[in-house]
Amino acid sequence: MGRFLRMGAAVATLCCGGGAWGQTGPVPIDPASWVTNDDYPAEALQKGLFGTVEVAFAVDDMGRATACTTVKSSGSALLDSATCAAMMPRARFEPARDANGKAVAGTSPRRVRWQNPADAPQLLIPYASVSRITVGANGQVSNCETRFAGEKGVQFDVCARYGDAYPAGDIVRGYGPGVLTFALSQTIEGASPLPNVPTSDMPPNWTSEERLAIDAAGIVTQCRLVSSSQGTTDCPVGGRYLPPPDGKPVHIVKTTSTAFQPAQ
């Protein structure tokens, strides 16, 4: 379980789309959906490969992508090939227009940044989630659902698949048939409480809290781990968050808990 919590979600982030050459270039339609977590090559993730790929789409006068070419490599052939492979079936455009407004063929450059969020500064925002994981007779996950409070897009969903990784399957390893509730939260000192925070319908049988002090630059300067199974210990410092918006040090608490109800 711990390796997934440290790793976070492996993601591919589409960024910085540009126009094409000509009077008006092709306009991308919903480009954020062109690359997903599942597109991160498992081998690249395991090897810790990351980087930015620049590609160019050839777009016909109907707005269809007809070709995708790597313009600047990320330094990894795996990530370069995965970029066009992921985007070509999904890429859609409003076609380019000539000076008279007629739809014409054009070219659209795009950049994709592949990175593991564990390597990027984390956000200083409150969030909470509760995942309900049903474990079948064979010890495998038969159902998994997550409820969120706060910004869903920045939260780690154990029920989602990230390439070949499935955190829920790792979390339930060693459990028999039943229902496991897995809760994650981050609270920020001085922040307003989140509305509609999901809760578990079972009392936790294991809880762990990381109590962090964050300096004005966003660096973790102090960490205390309070665990129901191990007591209180120091934990690693030096992690990065985005700097507090008011430029003042802040304290946060990150909580993880589980509850398990065996099948009757």
Helices and strands as residue ranges (DSSP letters): H 2-7, E 11-15, E 27-28, G 31-33, G 37-39, H 42-46, E 51-59, E 65-72, H 77-87, E 93-94, E 96-97, E 103-104, E 106-115, G 117-119, E 127-135, E 141-149, G 152-154, H 167-171, E 178-188, E 206-214, E 220-227, E 231-234, E 250-262
